[in-house]
């Protein structure tokens, strides 16, 4: 995640047993994880327009 100045200050990950995280499931949840990271960055003051 990015702070108000655009510096990387945190990371977001998902983990679980391989039988629950198939390639298809990873593909399906990836956009949700990316969206969550963007929202957290936004709440920490990062704006893409800067």
ModelCIF file with pLDDT and N, C-alpha, C, O atoms, coordinates in Angstrom:
data_MODEL
#
_entry.id   MODEL 
#
_entity.id                         1 
_entity.type                       polymer 
_entity.pdbx_number_of_molecules   1 
#
_entity_poly.entity_id                      1 
_entity_poly.type                           'polypeptide(L)' 
_entity_poly.nstd_linkage                   no 
_entity_poly.nstd_monomer                   no 
_entity_poly.pdbx_seq_one_letter_code       
;(UNK)(UNK)(UNK)(UNK)(UNK)(UNK)(UNK)(UNK)(UNK)(UNK)(UNK)(UNK)(UNK)(UNK)(UNK)(UNK)
(UNK)(UNK)(UNK)(UNK)(UNK)(UNK)(UNK)(UNK)(UNK)(UNK)(UNK)(UNK)(UNK)(UNK)(UNK)(UNK)
(UNK)(UNK)(UNK)(UNK)(UNK)(UNK)(UNK)(UNK)(UNK)(UNK)(UNK)(UNK)(UNK)(UNK)(UNK)(UNK)
(UNK)(UNK)
;
_entity_poly.pdbx_seq_one_letter_code_can   XXXXXXXXXXXXXXXXXXXXXXXXXXXXXXXXXXXXXXXXXXXXXXXXXX 
_entity_poly.pdbx_strand_id                 A 
#
loop_
_entity_poly_seq.entity_id 
_entity_poly_seq.num 
_entity_poly_seq.mon_id 
_entity_poly_seq.hetero 
1 1  UNK n 
1 2  UNK n 
1 3  UNK n 
1 4  UNK n 
1 5  UNK n 
1 6  UNK n 
1 7  UNK n 
1 8  UNK n 
1 9  UNK n 
1 10 UNK n 
1 11 UNK n 
1 12 UNK n 
1 13 UNK n 
1 14 UNK n 
1 15 UNK n 
1 16 UNK n 
1 17 UNK n 
1 18 UNK n 
1 19 UNK n 
1 20 UNK n 
1 21 UNK n 
1 22 UNK n 
1 23 UNK n 
1 24 UNK n 
1 25 UNK n 
1 26 UNK n 
1 27 UNK n 
1 28 UNK n 
1 29 UNK n 
1 30 UNK n 
1 31 UNK n 
1 32 UNK n 
1 33 UNK n 
1 34 UNK n 
1 35 UNK n 
1 36 UNK n 
1 37 UNK n 
1 38 UNK n 
1 39 UNK n 
1 40 UNK n 
1 41 UNK n 
1 42 UNK n 
1 43 UNK n 
1 44 UNK n 
1 45 UNK n 
1 46 UNK n 
1 47 UNK n 
1 48 UNK n 
1 49 UNK n 
1 50 UNK n 
#
_struct_asym.id          A 
_struct_asym.entity_id   1 
#
loop_
_ma_qa_metric.id 
_ma_qa_metric.mode 
_ma_qa_metric.name 
_ma_qa_metric.software_group_id 
_ma_qa_metric.type 
1 global pLDDT . pLDDT 
2 local  pLDDT . pLDDT 
#
_ma_qa_metric_global.metric_id      1 
_ma_qa_metric_global.metric_value   92.92 
_ma_qa_metric_global.model_id       1 
_ma_qa_metric_global.ordinal_id     1 
#
loop_
_ma_qa_metric_local.label_asym_id 
_ma_qa_metric_local.label_comp_id 
_ma_qa_metric_local.label_seq_id 
_ma_qa_metric_local.metric_id 
_ma_qa_metric_local.metric_value 
_ma_qa_metric_local.model_id 
_ma_qa_metric_local.ordinal_id 
A UNK 1  2 94.00 1 1  
A UNK 2  2 94.00 1 2  
A UNK 3  2 93.00 1 3  
A UNK 4  2 93.00 1 4  
A UNK 5  2 92.00 1 5  
A UNK 6  2 92.00 1 6  
A UNK 7  2 94.00 1 7  
A UNK 8  2 96.00 1 8  
A UNK 9  2 96.00 1 9  
A UNK 10 2 95.00 1 10 
A UNK 11 2 96.00 1 11 
A UNK 12 2 96.00 1 12 
A UNK 13 2 95.00 1 13 
A UNK 14 2 95.00 1 14 
A UNK 15 2 95.00 1 15 
A UNK 16 2 95.00 1 16 
A UNK 17 2 96.00 1 17 
A UNK 18 2 93.00 1 18 
A UNK 19 2 93.00 1 19 
A UNK 20 2 94.00 1 20 
A UNK 21 2 94.00 1 21 
A UNK 22 2 94.00 1 22 
A UNK 23 2 94.00 1 23 
A UNK 24 2 95.00 1 24 
A UNK 25 2 96.00 1 25 
A UNK 26 2 95.00 1 26 
A UNK 27 2 96.00 1 27 
A UNK 28 2 96.00 1 28 
A UNK 29 2 96.00 1 29 
A UNK 30 2 97.00 1 30 
A UNK 31 2 97.00 1 31 
A UNK 32 2 97.00 1 32 
A UNK 33 2 97.00 1 33 
A UNK 34 2 96.00 1 34 
A UNK 35 2 96.00 1 35 
A UNK 36 2 96.00 1 36 
A UNK 37 2 95.00 1 37 
A UNK 38 2 95.00 1 38 
A UNK 39 2 95.00 1 39 
A UNK 40 2 95.00 1 40 
A UNK 41 2 95.00 1 41 
A UNK 42 2 94.00 1 42 
A UNK 43 2 94.00 1 43 
A UNK 44 2 93.00 1 44 
A UNK 45 2 94.00 1 45 
A UNK 46 2 95.00 1 46 
A UNK 47 2 88.00 1 47 
A UNK 48 2 78.00 1 48 
A UNK 49 2 65.00 1 49 
A UNK 50 2 51.00 1 50 
#
loop_
_atom_site.group_PDB 
_atom_site.id 
_atom_site.type_symbol 
_atom_site.label_atom_id 
_atom_site.label_alt_id 
_atom_site.label_comp_id 
_atom_site.label_asym_id 
_atom_site.label_entity_id 
_atom_site.label_seq_id 
_atom_site.pdbx_PDB_ins_code 
_atom_site.Cartn_x 
_atom_site.Cartn_y 
_atom_site.Cartn_z 
_atom_site.occupancy 
_atom_site.B_iso_or_equiv 
_atom_site.pdbx_formal_charge 
_atom_site.auth_seq_id 
_atom_site.auth_comp_id 
_atom_site.auth_asym_id 
_atom_site.auth_atom_id 
_atom_site.pdbx_PDB_model_num 
ATOM 1   N N  . UNK A 1 1  ? 0.823   -1.155  0.000   1.00 94.00 ? 1  UNK A N  1 
ATOM 2   C CA . UNK A 1 1  ? 0.000   0.000   0.000   1.00 94.00 ? 1  UNK A CA 1 
ATOM 3   C C  . UNK A 1 1  ? 0.885   1.243   0.000   1.00 94.00 ? 1  UNK A C  1 
ATOM 4   O O  . UNK A 1 1  ? 2.047   1.193   0.404   1.00 94.00 ? 1  UNK A O  1 
ATOM 5   N N  . UNK A 1 2  ? 0.329   2.337   -0.450  1.00 94.00 ? 2  UNK A N  1 
ATOM 6   C CA . UNK A 1 2  ? 1.074   3.582   -0.601  1.00 94.00 ? 2  UNK A CA 1 
ATOM 7   C C  . UNK A 1 2  ? 0.537   4.636   0.356   1.00 94.00 ? 2  UNK A C  1 
ATOM 8   O O  . UNK A 1 2  ? -0.668  4.735   0.588   1.00 94.00 ? 2  UNK A O  1 
ATOM 9   N N  . UNK A 1 3  ? 1.458   5.419   0.906   1.00 93.00 ? 3  UNK A N  1 
ATOM 10  C CA . UNK A 1 3  ? 1.033   6.503   1.789   1.00 93.00 ? 3  UNK A CA 1 
ATOM 11  C C  . UNK A 1 3  ? 0.708   7.747   0.982   1.00 93.00 ? 3  UNK A C  1 
ATOM 12  O O  . UNK A 1 3  ? 0.692   7.707   -0.249  1.00 93.00 ? 3  UNK A O  1 
ATOM 13  N N  . UNK A 1 4  ? 0.449   8.844   1.664   1.00 93.00 ? 4  UNK A N  1 
ATOM 14  C CA . UNK A 1 4  ? 0.040   10.088  0.999   1.00 93.00 ? 4  UNK A CA 1 
ATOM 15  C C  . UNK A 1 4  ? 1.081   10.601  0.010   1.00 93.00 ? 4  UNK A C  1 
ATOM 16  O O  . UNK A 1 4  ? 0.735   11.307  -0.937  1.00 93.00 ? 4  UNK A O  1 
ATOM 17  N N  . UNK A 1 5  ? 2.344   10.258  0.216   1.00 92.00 ? 5  UNK A N  1 
ATOM 18  C CA . UNK A 1 5  ? 3.395   10.699  -0.696  1.00 92.00 ? 5  UNK A CA 1 
ATOM 19  C C  . UNK A 1 5  ? 3.730   9.703   -1.789  1.00 92.00 ? 5  UNK A C  1 
ATOM 20  O O  . UNK A 1 5  ? 4.592   9.972   -2.626  1.00 92.00 ? 5  UNK A O  1 
ATOM 21  N N  . UNK A 1 6  ? 3.060   8.550   -1.797  1.00 92.00 ? 6  UNK A N  1 
ATOM 22  C CA . UNK A 1 6  ? 3.292   7.535   -2.814  1.00 92.00 ? 6  UNK A CA 1 
ATOM 23  C C  . UNK A 1 6  ? 4.357   6.525   -2.439  1.00 92.00 ? 6  UNK A C  1 
ATOM 24  O O  . UNK A 1 6  ? 4.745   5.702   -3.267  1.00 92.00 ? 6  UNK A O  1 
ATOM 25  N N  . UNK A 1 7  ? 4.843   6.573   -1.195  1.00 94.00 ? 7  UNK A N  1 
ATOM 26  C CA . UNK A 1 7  ? 5.851   5.613   -0.750  1.00 94.00 ? 7  UNK A CA 1 
ATOM 27  C C  . UNK A 1 7  ? 5.174   4.311   -0.328  1.00 94.00 ? 7  UNK A C  1 
ATOM 28  O O  . UNK A 1 7  ? 4.107   4.325   0.286   1.00 94.00 ? 7  UNK A O  1 
ATOM 29  N N  . UNK A 1 8  ? 5.800   3.197   -0.661  1.00 96.00 ? 8  UNK A N  1 
ATOM 30  C CA . UNK A 1 8  ? 5.288   1.897   -0.246  1.00 96.00 ? 8  UNK A CA 1 
ATOM 31  C C  . UNK A 1 8  ? 5.501   1.757   1.259   1.00 96.00 ? 8  UNK A C  1 
ATOM 32  O O  . UNK A 1 8  ? 6.626   1.879   1.743   1.00 96.00 ? 8  UNK A O  1 
ATOM 33  N N  . UNK A 1 9  ? 4.425   1.501   1.995   1.00 96.00 ? 9  UNK A N  1 
ATOM 34  C CA . UNK A 1 9  ? 4.506   1.402   3.450   1.00 96.00 ? 9  UNK A CA 1 
ATOM 35  C C  . UNK A 1 9  ? 3.940   0.091   3.989   1.00 96.00 ? 9  UNK A C  1 
ATOM 36  O O  . UNK A 1 9  ? 4.090   -0.196  5.176   1.00 96.00 ? 9  UNK A O  1 
ATOM 37  N N  . UNK A 1 10 ? 3.298   -0.703  3.148   1.00 95.00 ? 10 UNK A N  1 
ATOM 38  C CA . UNK A 1 10 ? 2.704   -1.947  3.616   1.00 95.00 ? 10 UNK A CA 1 
ATOM 39  C C  . UNK A 1 10 ? 2.423   -2.857  2.424   1.00 95.00 ? 10 UNK A C  1 
ATOM 40  O O  . UNK A 1 10 ? 2.490   -2.435  1.269   1.00 95.00 ? 10 UNK A O  1 
ATOM 41  N N  . UNK A 1 11 ? 2.110   -4.100  2.726   1.00 96.00 ? 11 UNK A N  1 
ATOM 42  C CA . UNK A 1 11 ? 1.756   -5.073  1.700   1.00 96.00 ? 11 UNK A CA 1 
ATOM 43  C C  . UNK A 1 11 ? 0.519   -5.837  2.144   1.00 96.00 ? 11 UNK A C  1 
ATOM 44  O O  . UNK A 1 11 ? 0.211   -5.906  3.334   1.00 96.00 ? 11 UNK A O  1 
ATOM 45  N N  . UNK A 1 12 ? -0.172  -6.400  1.192   1.00 96.00 ? 12 UNK A N  1 
ATOM 46  C CA . UNK A 1 12 ? -1.373  -7.171  1.456   1.00 96.00 ? 12 UNK A CA 1 
ATOM 47  C C  . UNK A 1 12 ? -1.191  -8.520  0.783   1.00 96.00 ? 12 UNK A C  1 
ATOM 48  O O  . UNK A 1 12 ? -0.751  -8.585  -0.365  1.00 96.00 ? 12 UNK A O  1 
ATOM 49  N N  . UNK A 1 13 ? -1.521  -9.589  1.475   1.00 95.00 ? 13 UNK A N  1 
ATOM 50  C CA . UNK A 1 13 ? -1.381  -10.917 0.873   1.00 95.00 ? 13 UNK A CA 1 
ATOM 51  C C  . UNK A 1 13 ? -2.541  -11.807 1.287   1.00 95.00 ? 13 UNK A C  1 
ATOM 52  O O  . UNK A 1 13 ? -3.282  -11.514 2.225   1.00 95.00 ? 13 UNK A O  1 
ATOM 53  N N  . UNK A 1 14 ? -2.667  -12.885 0.565   1.00 95.00 ? 14 UNK A N  1 
ATOM 54  C CA . UNK A 1 14 ? -3.659  -13.909 0.865   1.00 95.00 ? 14 UNK A CA 1 
ATOM 55  C C  . UNK A 1 14 ? -2.923  -15.231 0.900   1.00 95.00 ? 14 UNK A C  1 
ATOM 56  O O  . UNK A 1 14 ? -2.106  -15.513 0.023   1.00 95.00 ? 14 UNK A O  1 
ATOM 57  N N  . UNK A 1 15 ? -3.200  -16.034 1.891   1.00 95.00 ? 15 UNK A N  1 
ATOM 58  C CA . UNK A 1 15 ? -2.568  -17.347 1.956   1.00 95.00 ? 15 UNK A CA 1 
ATOM 59  C C  . UNK A 1 15 ? -3.586  -18.388 2.387   1.00 95.00 ? 15 UNK A C  1 
ATOM 60  O O  . UNK A 1 15 ? -4.614  -18.071 2.985   1.00 95.00 ? 15 UNK A O  1 
ATOM 61  N N  . UNK A 1 16 ? -3.282  -19.611 2.075   1.00 95.00 ? 16 UNK A N  1 
ATOM 62  C CA . UNK A 1 16 ? -4.149  -20.714 2.450   1.00 95.00 ? 16 UNK A CA 1 
ATOM 63  C C  . UNK A 1 16 ? -3.605  -22.003 1.891   1.00 95.00 ? 16 UNK A C  1 
ATOM 64  O O  . UNK A 1 16 ? -2.636  -21.993 1.132   1.00 95.00 ? 16 UNK A O  1 
ATOM 65  N N  . UNK A 1 17 ? -4.207  -23.102 2.252   1.00 96.00 ? 17 UNK A N  1 
ATOM 66  C CA . UNK A 1 17 ? -3.743  -24.386 1.741   1.00 96.00 ? 17 UNK A CA 1 
ATOM 67  C C  . UNK A 1 17 ? -3.976  -24.491 0.233   1.00 96.00 ? 17 UNK A C  1 
ATOM 68  O O  . UNK A 1 17 ? -4.941  -23.939 -0.296  1.00 96.00 ? 17 UNK A O  1 
ATOM 69  N N  . UNK A 1 18 ? -3.094  -25.195 -0.438  1.00 93.00 ? 18 UNK A N  1 
ATOM 70  C CA . UNK A 1 18 ? -3.155  -25.309 -1.896  1.00 93.00 ? 18 UNK A CA 1 
ATOM 71  C C  . UNK A 1 18 ? -4.493  -25.855 -2.381  1.00 93.00 ? 18 UNK A C  1 
ATOM 72  O O  . UNK A 1 18 ? -4.965  -25.462 -3.448  1.00 93.00 ? 18 UNK A O  1 
ATOM 73  N N  . UNK A 1 19 ? -5.106  -26.744 -1.625  1.00 93.00 ? 19 UNK A N  1 
ATOM 74  C CA . UNK A 1 19 ? -6.381  -27.308 -2.082  1.00 93.00 ? 19 UNK A CA 1 
ATOM 75  C C  . UNK A 1 19 ? -7.516  -26.288 -2.058  1.00 93.00 ? 19 UNK A C  1 
ATOM 76  O O  . UNK A 1 19 ? -8.554  -26.503 -2.685  1.00 93.00 ? 19 UNK A O  1 
ATOM 77  N N  . UNK A 1 20 ? -7.328  -25.172 -1.335  1.00 94.00 ? 20 UNK A N  1 
ATOM 78  C CA . UNK A 1 20 ? -8.344  -24.105 -1.330  1.00 94.00 ? 20 UNK A CA 1 
ATOM 79  C C  . UNK A 1 20 ? -7.998  -22.967 -2.283  1.00 94.00 ? 20 UNK A C  1 
ATOM 80  O O  . UNK A 1 20 ? -8.879  -22.208 -2.688  1.00 94.00 ? 20 UNK A O  1 
ATOM 81  N N  . UNK A 1 21 ? -6.730  -22.843 -2.640  1.00 94.00 ? 21 UNK A N  1 
ATOM 82  C CA . UNK A 1 21 ? -6.292  -21.747 -3.507  1.00 94.00 ? 21 UNK A CA 1 
ATOM 83  C C  . UNK A 1 21 ? -5.814  -22.288 -4.848  1.00 94.00 ? 21 UNK A C  1 
ATOM 84  O O  . UNK A 1 21 ? -4.629  -22.227 -5.177  1.00 94.00 ? 21 UNK A O  1 
ATOM 85  N N  . UNK A 1 22 ? -6.739  -22.806 -5.596  1.00 94.00 ? 22 UNK A N  1 
ATOM 86  C CA . UNK A 1 22 ? -6.419  -23.298 -6.940  1.00 94.00 ? 22 UNK A CA 1 
ATOM 87  C C  . UNK A 1 22 ? -6.076  -22.099 -7.830  1.00 94.00 ? 22 UNK A C  1 
ATOM 88  O O  . UNK A 1 22 ? -6.346  -20.952 -7.474  1.00 94.00 ? 22 UNK A O  1 
ATOM 89  N N  . UNK A 1 23 ? -5.493  -22.376 -8.965  1.00 94.00 ? 23 UNK A N  1 
ATOM 90  C CA . UNK A 1 23 ? -5.161  -21.307 -9.914  1.00 94.00 ? 23 UNK A CA 1 
ATOM 91  C C  . UNK A 1 23 ? -6.410  -20.521 -10.308 1.00 94.00 ? 23 UNK A C  1 
ATOM 92  O O  . UNK A 1 23 ? -6.359  -19.298 -10.444 1.00 94.00 ? 23 UNK A O  1 
ATOM 93  N N  . UNK A 1 24 ? -7.517  -21.213 -10.489 1.00 95.00 ? 24 UNK A N  1 
ATOM 94  C CA . UNK A 1 24 ? -8.757  -20.548 -10.863 1.00 95.00 ? 24 UNK A CA 1 
ATOM 95  C C  . UNK A 1 24 ? -9.252  -19.625 -9.747  1.00 95.00 ? 24 UNK A C  1 
ATOM 96  O O  . UNK A 1 24 ? -9.719  -18.517 -10.009 1.00 95.00 ? 24 UNK A O  1 
ATOM 97  N N  . UNK A 1 25 ? -9.146  -20.086 -8.519  1.00 96.00 ? 25 UNK A N  1 
ATOM 98  C CA . UNK A 1 25 ? -9.595  -19.246 -7.399  1.00 96.00 ? 25 UNK A CA 1 
ATOM 99  C C  . UNK A 1 25 ? -8.689  -18.034 -7.234  1.00 96.00 ? 25 UNK A C  1 
ATOM 100 O O  . UNK A 1 25 ? -9.168  -16.934 -6.956  1.00 96.00 ? 25 UNK A O  1 
ATOM 101 N N  . UNK A 1 26 ? -7.386  -18.227 -7.402  1.00 95.00 ? 26 UNK A N  1 
ATOM 102 C CA . UNK A 1 26 ? -6.447  -17.108 -7.311  1.00 95.00 ? 26 UNK A CA 1 
ATOM 103 C C  . UNK A 1 26 ? -6.799  -16.065 -8.368  1.00 95.00 ? 26 UNK A C  1 
ATOM 104 O O  . UNK A 1 26 ? -6.810  -14.867 -8.082  1.00 95.00 ? 26 UNK A O  1 
ATOM 105 N N  . UNK A 1 27 ? -7.085  -16.517 -9.584  1.00 96.00 ? 27 UNK A N  1 
ATOM 106 C CA . UNK A 1 27 ? -7.484  -15.583 -10.651 1.00 96.00 ? 27 UNK A CA 1 
ATOM 107 C C  . UNK A 1 27 ? -8.736  -14.815 -10.268 1.00 96.00 ? 27 UNK A C  1 
ATOM 108 O O  . UNK A 1 27 ? -8.850  -13.624 -10.556 1.00 96.00 ? 27 UNK A O  1 
ATOM 109 N N  . UNK A 1 28 ? -9.678  -15.492 -9.619  1.00 96.00 ? 28 UNK A N  1 
ATOM 110 C CA . UNK A 1 28 ? -10.949 -14.867 -9.254  1.00 96.00 ? 28 UNK A CA 1 
ATOM 111 C C  . UNK A 1 28 ? -10.802 -13.849 -8.133  1.00 96.00 ? 28 UNK A C  1 
ATOM 112 O O  . UNK A 1 28 ? -11.474 -12.818 -8.146  1.00 96.00 ? 28 UNK A O  1 
ATOM 113 N N  . UNK A 1 29 ? -9.926  -14.124 -7.152  1.00 96.00 ? 29 UNK A N  1 
ATOM 114 C CA . UNK A 1 29 ? -9.819  -13.207 -6.019  1.00 96.00 ? 29 UNK A CA 1 
ATOM 115 C C  . UNK A 1 29 ? -8.783  -12.105 -6.210  1.00 96.00 ? 29 UNK A C  1 
ATOM 116 O O  . UNK A 1 29 ? -8.786  -11.122 -5.468  1.00 96.00 ? 29 UNK A O  1 
ATOM 117 N N  . UNK A 1 30 ? -7.901  -12.253 -7.187  1.00 97.00 ? 30 UNK A N  1 
ATOM 118 C CA . UNK A 1 30 ? -6.866  -11.240 -7.405  1.00 97.00 ? 30 UNK A CA 1 
ATOM 119 C C  . UNK A 1 30 ? -7.444  -9.832  -7.560  1.00 97.00 ? 30 UNK A C  1 
ATOM 120 O O  . UNK A 1 30 ? -6.947  -8.916  -6.905  1.00 97.00 ? 30 UNK A O  1 
ATOM 121 N N  . UNK A 1 31 ? -8.460  -9.614  -8.385  1.00 97.00 ? 31 UNK A N  1 
ATOM 122 C CA . UNK A 1 31 ? -9.010  -8.249  -8.501  1.00 97.00 ? 31 UNK A CA 1 
ATOM 123 C C  . UNK A 1 31 ? -9.542  -7.705  -7.173  1.00 97.00 ? 31 UNK A C  1 
ATOM 124 O O  . UNK A 1 31 ? -9.453  -6.505  -6.914  1.00 97.00 ? 31 UNK A O  1 
ATOM 125 N N  . UNK A 1 32 ? -10.087 -8.576  -6.342  1.00 97.00 ? 32 UNK A N  1 
ATOM 126 C CA . UNK A 1 32 ? -10.601 -8.136  -5.046  1.00 97.00 ? 32 UNK A CA 1 
ATOM 127 C C  . UNK A 1 32 ? -9.472  -7.718  -4.114  1.00 97.00 ? 32 UNK A C  1 
ATOM 128 O O  . UNK A 1 32 ? -9.600  -6.742  -3.375  1.00 97.00 ? 32 UNK A O  1 
ATOM 129 N N  . UNK A 1 33 ? -8.375  -8.454  -4.148  1.00 97.00 ? 33 UNK A N  1 
ATOM 130 C CA . UNK A 1 33 ? -7.218  -8.119  -3.305  1.00 97.00 ? 33 UNK A CA 1 
ATOM 131 C C  . UNK A 1 33 ? -6.595  -6.798  -3.779  1.00 97.00 ? 33 UNK A C  1 
ATOM 132 O O  . UNK A 1 33 ? -6.242  -5.948  -2.961  1.00 97.00 ? 33 UNK A O  1 
ATOM 133 N N  . UNK A 1 34 ? -6.464  -6.631  -5.082  1.00 96.00 ? 34 UNK A N  1 
ATOM 134 C CA . UNK A 1 34 ? -5.913  -5.385  -5.636  1.00 96.00 ? 34 UNK A CA 1 
ATOM 135 C C  . UNK A 1 34 ? -6.809  -4.210  -5.259  1.00 96.00 ? 34 UNK A C  1 
ATOM 136 O O  . UNK A 1 34 ? -6.314  -3.153  -4.869  1.00 96.00 ? 34 UNK A O  1 
ATOM 137 N N  . UNK A 1 35 ? -8.133  -4.390  -5.373  1.00 96.00 ? 35 UNK A N  1 
ATOM 138 C CA . UNK A 1 35 ? -9.066  -3.321  -5.017  1.00 96.00 ? 35 UNK A CA 1 
ATOM 139 C C  . UNK A 1 35 ? -8.955  -2.974  -3.534  1.00 96.00 ? 35 UNK A C  1 
ATOM 140 O O  . UNK A 1 35 ? -9.023  -1.802  -3.163  1.00 96.00 ? 35 UNK A O  1 
ATOM 141 N N  . UNK A 1 36 ? -8.785  -3.978  -2.695  1.00 96.00 ? 36 UNK A N  1 
ATOM 142 C CA . UNK A 1 36 ? -8.638  -3.722  -1.258  1.00 96.00 ? 36 UNK A CA 1 
ATOM 143 C C  . UNK A 1 36 ? -7.370  -2.919  -0.987  1.00 96.00 ? 36 UNK A C  1 
ATOM 144 O O  . UNK A 1 36 ? -7.389  -1.987  -0.184  1.00 96.00 ? 36 UNK A O  1 
ATOM 145 N N  . UNK A 1 37 ? -6.278  -3.269  -1.643  1.00 95.00 ? 37 UNK A N  1 
ATOM 146 C CA . UNK A 1 37 ? -5.032  -2.519  -1.477  1.00 95.00 ? 37 UNK A CA 1 
ATOM 147 C C  . UNK A 1 37 ? -5.170  -1.077  -1.930  1.00 95.00 ? 37 UNK A C  1 
ATOM 148 O O  . UNK A 1 37 ? -4.662  -0.164  -1.280  1.00 95.00 ? 37 UNK A O  1 
ATOM 149 N N  . UNK A 1 38 ? -5.850  -0.875  -3.033  1.00 95.00 ? 38 UNK A N  1 
ATOM 150 C CA . UNK A 1 38 ? -6.063  0.499   -3.521  1.00 95.00 ? 38 UNK A CA 1 
ATOM 151 C C  . UNK A 1 38 ? -6.909  1.307   -2.549  1.00 95.00 ? 38 UNK A C  1 
ATOM 152 O O  . UNK A 1 38 ? -6.646  2.488   -2.318  1.00 95.00 ? 38 UNK A O  1 
ATOM 153 N N  . UNK A 1 39 ? -7.927  0.668   -1.982  1.00 95.00 ? 39 UNK A N  1 
ATOM 154 C CA . UNK A 1 39 ? -8.789  1.366   -1.022  1.00 95.00 ? 39 UNK A CA 1 
ATOM 155 C C  . UNK A 1 39 ? -8.014  1.716   0.246   1.00 95.00 ? 39 UNK A C  1 
ATOM 156 O O  . UNK A 1 39 ? -8.172  2.813   0.782   1.00 95.00 ? 39 UNK A O  1 
ATOM 157 N N  . UNK A 1 40 ? -7.193  0.810   0.721   1.00 95.00 ? 40 UNK A N  1 
ATOM 158 C CA . UNK A 1 40 ? -6.376  1.100   1.905   1.00 95.00 ? 40 UNK A CA 1 
ATOM 159 C C  . UNK A 1 40 ? -5.429  2.257   1.607   1.00 95.00 ? 40 UNK A C  1 
ATOM 160 O O  . UNK A 1 40 ? -5.275  3.160   2.430   1.00 95.00 ? 40 UNK A O  1 
ATOM 161 N N  . UNK A 1 41 ? -4.793  2.237   0.433   1.00 95.00 ? 41 UNK A N  1 
ATOM 162 C CA . UNK A 1 41 ? -3.907  3.340   0.039   1.00 95.00 ? 41 UNK A CA 1 
ATOM 163 C C  . UNK A 1 41 ? -4.669  4.656   -0.002  1.00 95.00 ? 41 UNK A C  1 
ATOM 164 O O  . UNK A 1 41 ? -4.183  5.680   0.477   1.00 95.00 ? 41 UNK A O  1 
ATOM 165 N N  . UNK A 1 42 ? -5.868  4.622   -0.578  1.00 94.00 ? 42 UNK A N  1 
ATOM 166 C CA . UNK A 1 42 ? -6.687  5.837   -0.660  1.00 94.00 ? 42 UNK A CA 1 
ATOM 167 C C  . UNK A 1 42 ? -6.985  6.368   0.736   1.00 94.00 ? 42 UNK A C  1 
ATOM 168 O O  . UNK A 1 42 ? -6.919  7.574   0.974   1.00 94.00 ? 42 UNK A O  1 
ATOM 169 N N  . UNK A 1 43 ? -7.311  5.474   1.651   1.00 94.00 ? 43 UNK A N  1 
ATOM 170 C CA . UNK A 1 43 ? -7.627  5.903   3.019   1.00 94.00 ? 43 UNK A CA 1 
ATOM 171 C C  . UNK A 1 43 ? -6.396  6.428   3.756   1.00 94.00 ? 43 UNK A C  1 
ATOM 172 O O  . UNK A 1 43 ? -6.516  7.169   4.732   1.00 94.00 ? 43 UNK A O  1 
ATOM 173 N N  . UNK A 1 44 ? -5.201  6.033   3.276   1.00 93.00 ? 44 UNK A N  1 
ATOM 174 C CA . UNK A 1 44 ? -3.970  6.568   3.877   1.00 93.00 ? 44 UNK A CA 1 
ATOM 175 C C  . UNK A 1 44 ? -3.530  7.843   3.179   1.00 93.00 ? 44 UNK A C  1 
ATOM 176 O O  . UNK A 1 44 ? -2.458  8.372   3.473   1.00 93.00 ? 44 UNK A O  1 
ATOM 177 N N  . UNK A 1 45 ? -4.350  8.346   2.253   1.00 94.00 ? 45 UNK A N  1 
ATOM 178 C CA . UNK A 1 45 ? -4.091  9.635   1.640   1.00 94.00 ? 45 UNK A CA 1 
ATOM 179 C C  . UNK A 1 45 ? -3.463  9.600   0.270   1.00 94.00 ? 45 UNK A C  1 
ATOM 180 O O  . UNK A 1 45 ? -3.146  10.656  -0.277  1.00 94.00 ? 45 UNK A O  1 
ATOM 181 N N  . UNK A 1 46 ? -3.266  8.419   -0.312  1.00 95.00 ? 46 UNK A N  1 
ATOM 182 C CA . UNK A 1 46 ? -2.675  8.348   -1.654  1.00 95.00 ? 46 UNK A CA 1 
ATOM 183 C C  . UNK A 1 46 ? -3.728  8.611   -2.707  1.00 95.00 ? 46 UNK A C  1 
ATOM 184 O O  . UNK A 1 46 ? -4.817  8.038   -2.675  1.00 95.00 ? 46 UNK A O  1 
ATOM 185 N N  . UNK A 1 47 ? -3.393  9.486   -3.643  1.00 88.00 ? 47 UNK A N  1 
ATOM 186 C CA . UNK A 1 47 ? -4.240  9.776   -4.798  1.00 88.00 ? 47 UNK A CA 1 
ATOM 187 C C  . UNK A 1 47 ? -3.413  9.587   -6.049  1.00 88.00 ? 47 UNK A C  1 
ATOM 188 O O  . UNK A 1 47 ? -2.327  10.154  -6.160  1.00 88.00 ? 47 UNK A O  1 
ATOM 189 N N  . UNK A 1 48 ? -3.902  8.801   -6.995  1.00 78.00 ? 48 UNK A N  1 
ATOM 190 C CA . UNK A 1 48 ? -3.192  8.475   -8.223  1.00 78.00 ? 48 UNK A CA 1 
ATOM 191 C C  . UNK A 1 48 ? -2.878  9.717   -9.058  1.00 78.00 ? 48 UNK A C  1 
ATOM 192 O O  . UNK A 1 48 ? -1.903  9.715   -9.809  1.00 78.00 ? 48 UNK A O  1 
ATOM 193 N N  . UNK A 1 49 ? -3.681  10.774  -8.943  1.00 65.00 ? 49 UNK A N  1 
ATOM 194 C CA . UNK A 1 49 ? -3.500  11.977  -9.760  1.00 65.00 ? 49 UNK A CA 1 
ATOM 195 C C  . UNK A 1 49 ? -2.260  12.788  -9.388  1.00 65.00 ? 49 UNK A C  1 
ATOM 196 O O  . UNK A 1 49 ? -1.840  13.653  -10.157 1.00 65.00 ? 49 UNK A O  1 
ATOM 197 N N  . UNK A 1 50 ? -1.677  12.528  -8.240  1.00 51.00 ? 50 UNK A N  1 
ATOM 198 C CA . UNK A 1 50 ? -0.537  13.344  -7.794  1.00 51.00 ? 50 UNK A CA 1 
ATOM 199 C C  . UNK A 1 50 ? 0.682   13.087  -8.597  1.00 51.00 ? 50 UNK A C  1 
ATOM 200 O O  . UNK A 1 50 ? 1.725   13.692  -8.348  1.00 51.00 ? 50 UNK A O  1 
#
